[in-house]
Amino acid sequence: MTIIQRYVGREFLKIFALCFGGLLGTYVLVDFFQRIDLFLNYPTPVRWKLLYFALKVPFFVFHITPVSLLVALLVTLGILNRNREITAV
């Protein structure tokens, strides 16, 4: 693996992690606020509510991953272009 591949990969993964974390947090918050009335009307232990969201995370990941990959790719290429690193390569 060349130095350029490691550099671009590291930059891409940093941006992907940031996009993925932000979108996952947003997705969980929106789902929480959509269901807050059910949580308040039907009292259940907090453990079950946390288990509900823990079991929904794979579903969220399935929907968020393609969008995060696309955004991370476009942002990475934009940053590389702004710094004129694509031309240098």
Secondary structure, DSSP 8 states (H G I E B T S, - for coil): --HHHHHHHHHHHHHHHHHHHHHHHHHHHHHHHHHHHHHHHS---HHHHHHHHHHHHHHHHHHHHHHHHHHHHHHHHHHHHHTTHHHH-
